Amino acid sequence: MKLLLDTHLLLWAAAQPERLSSSAQALIEEDGNEPFFGAASL
């Protein structure tokens, strides 16, 4: 599954992963999923 992640999630995943819910962490870490970020987030 392709996951389009917003700016908040990108920042939290990089700096404070404990702020992510367990379901969000599981989706990001699942092998079959591909996280994507918008150009504005980067």
CHARMM internal coordinates of N, CA and C (Angstrom, degrees):
IC EDIT
DIST 1 N 1 CA 1.4373
DIST 1 CA 1 C 1.5250
ANGL 1 N 1 CA 1 C 107.97
DIST 1 C 2 N 1.3217
ANGL 1 CA 1 C 2 N 116.56
DIHE 1 N 1 CA 1 C 2 N 141.04
DIST 2 N 2 CA 1.4579
ANGL 1 C 2 N 2 CA 121.35
DIHE 1 CA 1 C 2 N 2 CA 175.51
DIST 2 CA 2 C 1.5235
ANGL 2 N 2 CA 2 C 108.33
DIHE 1 C 2 N 2 CA 2 C -90.25
DIST 2 C 3 N 1.3245
ANGL 2 CA 2 C 3 N 116.09
DIHE 2 N 2 CA 2 C 3 N 132.07
DIST 3 N 3 CA 1.4616
ANGL 2 C 3 N 3 CA 122.01
DIHE 2 CA 2 C 3 N 3 CA -179.15
DIST 3 CA 3 C 1.5216
ANGL 3 N 3 CA 3 C 109.45
DIHE 2 C 3 N 3 CA 3 C -114.56
DIST 3 C 4 N 1.3287
ANGL 3 CA 3 C 4 N 117.48
DIHE 3 N 3 CA 3 C 4 N 118.42
DIST 4 N 4 CA 1.4595
ANGL 3 C 4 N 4 CA 121.30
DIHE 3 CA 3 C 4 N 4 CA 174.62
DIST 4 CA 4 C 1.5220
ANGL 4 N 4 CA 4 C 107.06
DIHE 3 C 4 N 4 CA 4 C -94.01
DIST 4 C 5 N 1.3230
ANGL 4 CA 4 C 5 N 116.61
DIHE 4 N 4 CA 4 C 5 N 112.87
DIST 5 N 5 CA 1.4606
ANGL 4 C 5 N 5 CA 122.35
DIHE 4 CA 4 C 5 N 5 CA -173.99
DIST 5 CA 5 C 1.5229
ANGL 5 N 5 CA 5 C 110.41
DIHE 4 C 5 N 5 CA 5 C -104.78
DIST 5 C 6 N 1.3235
ANGL 5 CA 5 C 6 N 116.07
DIHE 5 N 5 CA 5 C 6 N 141.57
DIST 6 N 6 CA 1.4612
ANGL 5 C 6 N 6 CA 120.12
DIHE 5 CA 5 C 6 N 6 CA -178.60
DIST 6 CA 6 C 1.5283
ANGL 6 N 6 CA 6 C 111.47
DIHE 5 C 6 N 6 CA 6 C -85.52
DIST 6 C 7 N 1.3201
ANGL 6 CA 6 C 7 N 116.24
DIHE 6 N 6 CA 6 C 7 N 176.47
DIST 7 N 7 CA 1.4706
ANGL 6 C 7 N 7 CA 122.64
DIHE 6 CA 6 C 7 N 7 CA -175.52
DIST 7 CA 7 C 1.5252
ANGL 7 N 7 CA 7 C 112.11
DIHE 6 C 7 N 7 CA 7 C -60.97
DIST 7 C 8 N 1.3280
ANGL 7 CA 7 C 8 N 117.64
DIHE 7 N 7 CA 7 C 8 N -43.02
DIST 8 N 8 CA 1.4625
ANGL 7 C 8 N 8 CA 120.35
DIHE 7 CA 7 C 8 N 8 CA -179.26
DIST 8 CA 8 C 1.5231
ANGL 8 N 8 CA 8 C 111.22
DIHE 7 C 8 N 8 CA 8 C -59.54
DIST 8 C 9 N 1.3105
ANGL 8 CA 8 C 9 N 115.98
DIHE 8 N 8 CA 8 C 9 N -44.55
DIST 9 N 9 CA 1.4559
ANGL 8 C 9 N 9 CA 119.33
DIHE 8 CA 8 C 9 N 9 CA -178.75
DIST 9 CA 9 C 1.5215
ANGL 9 N 9 CA 9 C 110.80
DIHE 8 C 9 N 9 CA 9 C -65.64
DIST 9 C 10 N 1.3061
ANGL 9 CA 9 C 10 N 117.63
DIHE 9 N 9 CA 9 C 10 N -39.47
DIST 10 N 10 CA 1.4635
ANGL 9 C 10 N 10 CA 121.70
DIHE 9 CA 9 C 10 N 10 CA 177.53
DIST 10 CA 10 C 1.5261
ANGL 10 N 10 CA 10 C 110.55
DIHE 9 C 10 N 10 CA 10 C -59.60
DIST 10 C 11 N 1.3292
ANGL 10 CA 10 C 11 N 116.73
DIHE 10 N 10 CA 10 C 11 N -48.01
DIST 11 N 11 CA 1.4654
ANGL 10 C 11 N 11 CA 120.49
DIHE 10 CA 10 C 11 N 11 CA -179.16
DIST 11 CA 11 C 1.5181
ANGL 11 N 11 CA 11 C 111.96
DIHE 10 C 11 N 11 CA 11 C -65.61
DIST 11 C 12 N 1.3208
ANGL 11 CA 11 C 12 N 116.83
DIHE 11 N 11 CA 11 C 12 N -43.31
DIST 12 N 12 CA 1.4662
ANGL 11 C 12 N 12 CA 119.99
DIHE 11 CA 11 C 12 N 12 CA -179.93
DIST 12 CA 12 C 1.5247
ANGL 12 N 12 CA 12 C 110.97
DIHE 11 C 12 N 12 CA 12 C -66.21
DIST 12 C 13 N 1.3242
ANGL 12 CA 12 C 13 N 117.77
DIHE 12 N 12 CA 12 C 13 N -41.74
DIST 13 N 13 CA 1.4609
ANGL 12 C 13 N 13 CA 120.69
DIHE 12 CA 12 C 13 N 13 CA -179.80
DIST 13 CA 13 C 1.5284
ANGL 13 N 13 CA 13 C 110.98
DIHE 12 C 13 N 13 CA 13 C -62.09
DIST 13 C 14 N 1.3315
ANGL 13 CA 13 C 14 N 116.73
DIHE 13 N 13 CA 13 C 14 N -36.12
DIST 14 N 14 CA 1.4606
ANGL 13 C 14 N 14 CA 120.73
DIHE 13 CA 13 C 14 N 14 CA -178.36
DIST 14 CA 14 C 1.5258
ANGL 14 N 14 CA 14 C 112.74
DIHE 13 C 14 N 14 CA 14 C -80.93
DIST 14 C 15 N 1.3358
ANGL 14 CA 14 C 15 N 117.21
DIHE 14 N 14 CA 14 C 15 N -40.22
DIST 15 N 15 CA 1.4658
ANGL 14 C 15 N 15 CA 120.07
DIHE 14 CA 14 C 15 N 15 CA -171.12
DIST 15 CA 15 C 1.5225
ANGL 15 N 15 CA 15 C 114.12
DIHE 14 C 15 N 15 CA 15 C -106.91
DIST 15 C 16 N 1.3341
ANGL 15 CA 15 C 16 N 117.48
DIHE 15 N 15 CA 15 C 16 N -35.01
DIST 16 N 16 CA 1.4649
ANGL 15 C 16 N 16 CA 120.89
DIHE 15 CA 15 C 16 N 16 CA -175.68
DIST 16 CA 16 C 1.5328
ANGL 16 N 16 CA 16 C 109.95
DIHE 15 C 16 N 16 CA 16 C -140.70
DIST 16 C 17 N 1.3245
ANGL 16 CA 16 C 17 N 118.01
DIHE 16 N 16 CA 16 C 17 N 67.90
DIST 17 N 17 CA 1.4723
ANGL 16 C 17 N 17 CA 120.03
DIHE 16 CA 16 C 17 N 17 CA -175.79
DIST 17 CA 17 C 1.5330
ANGL 17 N 17 CA 17 C 113.42
DIHE 16 C 17 N 17 CA 17 C -60.22
DIST 17 C 18 N 1.3233
ANGL 17 CA 17 C 18 N 117.93
DIHE 17 N 17 CA 17 C 18 N -21.02
DIST 18 N 18 CA 1.4619
ANGL 17 C 18 N 18 CA 120.20
DIHE 17 CA 17 C 18 N 18 CA 178.67
DIST 18 CA 18 C 1.5324
ANGL 18 N 18 CA 18 C 112.26
DIHE 17 C 18 N 18 CA 18 C -66.74
DIST 18 C 19 N 1.3199
ANGL 18 CA 18 C 19 N 117.59
DIHE 18 N 18 CA 18 C 19 N -16.61
DIST 19 N 19 CA 1.4716
ANGL 18 C 19 N 19 CA 121.70
DIHE 18 CA 18 C 19 N 19 CA 178.38
DIST 19 CA 19 C 1.5279
ANGL 19 N 19 CA 19 C 112.43
DIHE 18 C 19 N 19 CA 19 C -78.03
DIST 19 C 20 N 1.3231
ANGL 19 CA 19 C 20 N 117.33
DIHE 19 N 19 CA 19 C 20 N -16.16
DIST 20 N 20 CA 1.4615
ANGL 19 C 20 N 20 CA 121.04
DIHE 19 CA 19 C 20 N 20 CA 179.35
DIST 20 CA 20 C 1.5230
ANGL 20 N 20 CA 20 C 109.88
DIHE 19 C 20 N 20 CA 20 C -78.19
DIST 20 C 21 N 1.3198
ANGL 20 CA 20 C 21 N 116.07
DIHE 20 N 20 CA 20 C 21 N 145.48
DIST 21 N 21 CA 1.4588
ANGL 20 C 21 N 21 CA 119.75
DIHE 20 CA 20 C 21 N 21 CA 175.74
DIST 21 CA 21 C 1.5323
ANGL 21 N 21 CA 21 C 108.78
DIHE 20 C 21 N 21 CA 21 C -68.80
DIST 21 C 22 N 1.3082
ANGL 21 CA 21 C 22 N 115.89
DIHE 21 N 21 CA 21 C 22 N 159.88
DIST 22 N 22 CA 1.4664
ANGL 21 C 22 N 22 CA 119.73
DIHE 21 CA 21 C 22 N 22 CA 179.88
DIST 22 CA 22 C 1.5312
ANGL 22 N 22 CA 22 C 110.63
DIHE 21 C 22 N 22 CA 22 C -63.73
DIST 22 C 23 N 1.3295
ANGL 22 CA 22 C 23 N 117.81
DIHE 22 N 22 CA 22 C 23 N -33.60
DIST 23 N 23 CA 1.4652
ANGL 22 C 23 N 23 CA 119.66
DIHE 22 CA 22 C 23 N 23 CA 179.00
DIST 23 CA 23 C 1.5308
ANGL 23 N 23 CA 23 C 111.22
DIHE 22 C 23 N 23 CA 23 C -69.72
DIST 23 C 24 N 1.3388
ANGL 23 CA 23 C 24 N 117.52
DIHE 23 N 23 CA 23 C 24 N -37.70
DIST 24 N 24 CA 1.4693
ANGL 23 C 24 N 24 CA 120.56
DIHE 23 CA 23 C 24 N 24 CA 177.10
DIST 24 CA 24 C 1.5200
ANGL 24 N 24 CA 24 C 110.48
DIHE 23 C 24 N 24 CA 24 C -65.71
DIST 24 C 25 N 1.3164
ANGL 24 CA 24 C 25 N 117.43
DIHE 24 N 24 CA 24 C 25 N -43.56
DIST 25 N 25 CA 1.4667
ANGL 24 C 25 N 25 CA 121.09
DIHE 24 CA 24 C 25 N 25 CA 178.12
DIST 25 CA 25 C 1.5219
ANGL 25 N 25 CA 25 C 110.43
DIHE 24 C 25 N 25 CA 25 C -60.70
DIST 25 C 26 N 1.3261
ANGL 25 CA 25 C 26 N 117.08
DIHE 25 N 25 CA 25 C 26 N -43.48
DIST 26 N 26 CA 1.4608
ANGL 25 C 26 N 26 CA 120.77
DIHE 25 CA 25 C 26 N 26 CA -178.65
DIST 26 CA 26 C 1.5266
ANGL 26 N 26 CA 26 C 111.15
DIHE 25 C 26 N 26 CA 26 C -63.25
DIST 26 C 27 N 1.3286
ANGL 26 CA 26 C 27 N 117.39
DIHE 26 N 26 CA 26 C 27 N -42.24
DIST 27 N 27 CA 1.4659
ANGL 26 C 27 N 27 CA 120.56
DIHE 26 CA 26 C 27 N 27 CA 179.37
DIST 27 CA 27 C 1.5245
ANGL 27 N 27 CA 27 C 111.34
DIHE 26 C 27 N 27 CA 27 C -64.16
DIST 27 C 28 N 1.3179
ANGL 27 CA 27 C 28 N 117.34
DIHE 27 N 27 CA 27 C 28 N -42.69
DIST 28 N 28 CA 1.4673
ANGL 27 C 28 N 28 CA 121.27
DIHE 27 CA 27 C 28 N 28 CA -179.45
DIST 28 CA 28 C 1.5219
ANGL 28 N 28 CA 28 C 111.02
DIHE 27 C 28 N 28 CA 28 C -65.58
DIST 28 C 29 N 1.3281
ANGL 28 CA 28 C 29 N 117.07
DIHE 28 N 28 CA 28 C 29 N -39.27
DIST 29 N 29 CA 1.4601
ANGL 28 C 29 N 29 CA 121.59
DIHE 28 CA 28 C 29 N 29 CA -174.82
DIST 29 CA 29 C 1.5253
ANGL 29 N 29 CA 29 C 113.92
DIHE 28 C 29 N 29 CA 29 C -84.21
DIST 29 C 30 N 1.3191
ANGL 29 CA 29 C 30 N 118.63
DIHE 29 N 29 CA 29 C 30 N -14.46
DIST 30 N 30 CA 1.4601
ANGL 29 C 30 N 30 CA 121.44
DIHE 29 CA 29 C 30 N 30 CA -178.00
DIST 30 CA 30 C 1.5216
ANGL 30 N 30 CA 30 C 110.14
DIHE 29 C 30 N 30 CA 30 C -63.56
DIST 30 C 31 N 1.3332
ANGL 30 CA 30 C 31 N 115.79
DIHE 30 N 30 CA 30 C 31 N 132.12
DIST 31 N 31 CA 1.4657
ANGL 30 C 31 N 31 CA 121.33
DIHE 30 CA 30 C 31 N 31 CA -174.33
DIST 31 CA 31 C 1.5222
ANGL 31 N 31 CA 31 C 114.38
DIHE 30 C 31 N 31 CA 31 C -58.32
DIST 31 C 32 N 1.3084
ANGL 31 CA 31 C 32 N 118.80
DIHE 31 N 31 CA 31 C 32 N -36.87
DIST 32 N 32 CA 1.4565
ANGL 31 C 32 N 32 CA 121.15
DIHE 31 CA 31 C 32 N 32 CA -176.28
DIST 32 CA 32 C 1.5156
ANGL 32 N 32 CA 32 C 114.41
DIHE 31 C 32 N 32 CA 32 C -79.52
DIST 32 C 33 N 1.3257
ANGL 32 CA 32 C 33 N 118.69
DIHE 32 N 32 CA 32 C 33 N -6.67
DIST 33 N 33 CA 1.4633
ANGL 32 C 33 N 33 CA 121.82
DIHE 32 CA 32 C 33 N 33 CA -177.15
DIST 33 CA 33 C 1.5210
ANGL 33 N 33 CA 33 C 111.38
DIHE 32 C 33 N 33 CA 33 C -95.76
DIST 33 C 34 N 1.3390
ANGL 33 CA 33 C 34 N 115.43
DIHE 33 N 33 CA 33 C 34 N 145.80
DIST 34 N 34 CA 1.4609
ANGL 33 C 34 N 34 CA 121.77
DIHE 33 CA 33 C 34 N 34 CA 178.63
DIST 34 CA 34 C 1.5271
ANGL 34 N 34 CA 34 C 108.90
DIHE 33 C 34 N 34 CA 34 C -119.14
DIST 34 C 35 N 1.3429
ANGL 34 CA 34 C 35 N 118.23
DIHE 34 N 34 CA 34 C 35 N 109.43
DIST 35 N 35 CA 1.4680
ANGL 34 C 35 N 35 CA 119.07
DIHE 34 CA 34 C 35 N 35 CA 177.41
DIST 35 CA 35 C 1.5303
ANGL 35 N 35 CA 35 C 111.11
DIHE 34 C 35 N 35 CA 35 C -77.95
DIST 35 C 36 N 1.3174
ANGL 35 CA 35 C 36 N 115.52
DIHE 35 N 35 CA 35 C 36 N 138.46
DIST 36 N 36 CA 1.4617
ANGL 35 C 36 N 36 CA 123.12
DIHE 35 CA 35 C 36 N 36 CA 176.66
DIST 36 CA 36 C 1.5256
ANGL 36 N 36 CA 36 C 108.02
DIHE 35 C 36 N 36 CA 36 C -127.73
DIST 36 C 37 N 1.3269
ANGL 36 CA 36 C 37 N 116.37
DIHE 36 N 36 CA 36 C 37 N 150.31
DIST 37 N 37 CA 1.4498
ANGL 36 C 37 N 37 CA 122.57
DIHE 36 CA 36 C 37 N 37 CA 177.55
DIST 37 CA 37 C 1.5206
ANGL 37 N 37 CA 37 C 108.07
DIHE 36 C 37 N 37 CA 37 C -128.11
DIST 37 C 38 N 1.3285
ANGL 37 CA 37 C 38 N 116.14
DIHE 37 N 37 CA 37 C 38 N 143.86
DIST 38 N 38 CA 1.4513
ANGL 37 C 38 N 38 CA 120.37
DIHE 37 CA 37 C 38 N 38 CA 176.91
DIST 38 CA 38 C 1.5284
ANGL 38 N 38 CA 38 C 110.44
DIHE 37 C 38 N 38 CA 38 C -68.57
DIST 38 C 39 N 1.3037
ANGL 38 CA 38 C 39 N 116.50
DIHE 38 N 38 CA 38 C 39 N 154.53
DIST 39 N 39 CA 1.4681
ANGL 38 C 39 N 39 CA 121.59
DIHE 38 CA 38 C 39 N 39 CA -179.74
DIST 39 CA 39 C 1.5222
ANGL 39 N 39 CA 39 C 111.20
DIHE 38 C 39 N 39 CA 39 C -59.11
DIST 39 C 40 N 1.3195
ANGL 39 CA 39 C 40 N 117.93
DIHE 39 N 39 CA 39 C 40 N -34.74
DIST 40 N 40 CA 1.4545
ANGL 39 C 40 N 40 CA 121.32
DIHE 39 CA 39 C 40 N 40 CA -179.70
DIST 40 CA 40 C 1.5227
ANGL 40 N 40 CA 40 C 111.36
DIHE 39 C 40 N 40 CA 40 C -65.37
DIST 40 C 41 N 1.3222
ANGL 40 CA 40 C 41 N 118.31
DIHE 40 N 40 CA 40 C 41 N -29.06
DIST 41 N 41 CA 1.4599
ANGL 40 C 41 N 41 CA 121.88
DIHE 40 CA 40 C 41 N 41 CA 179.81
DIST 41 CA 41 C 1.5189
ANGL 41 N 41 CA 41 C 111.95
DIHE 40 C 41 N 41 CA 41 C -68.74
DIST 41 C 42 N 1.3071
ANGL 41 CA 41 C 42 N 115.58
DIHE 41 N 41 CA 41 C 42 N -32.67
DIST 42 N 42 CA 1.4577
ANGL 41 C 42 N 42 CA 119.56
DIHE 41 CA 41 C 42 N 42 CA -176.29
DIST 42 CA 42 C 1.5056
ANGL 42 N 42 CA 42 C 109.90
DIHE 41 C 42 N 42 CA 42 C -82.79
END
COOR INIT
IC SEED 1 N 1 CA 1 C
IC BUILD
